[in-house]
Amino acid sequence: MAKINKKFKLFIDEELCKGCNICVELCNLHVFDISPKINNKGYYIPVPERIEDCNGCQICELSCPELSLILEEIRL
């Protein structure tokens, strides 16, 4: 059986994000970096710099206290 490689998109609502970096800390694959970009509330926003490494575990999405992350599988 061939291995199926899935790809994902990650949306971050920058205005909901409070910069807690829980997503950054919990991602075992180190998909996120902390951006120098600041939202309107003054928080540094995480960015998915290595989204190609994402395996779709949804830990980032499920652990976000502000519900500011949405992870979607890209249908090929």
Sequence and secondary structure as in RCSB ss.txt:
>XXXX:A:sequence
MAKINKKFKLFIDEELCKGCNICVELCNLHVFDISPKINNKGYYIPVPERIEDCNGCQICELSCPELSLILEEIR
L
>XXXX:A:secstr
      EEEEEE TTT     HHHHH TT  EEEEEEE TTS EEEEETTGGG     HHHHH TT  EEEEEE 
 
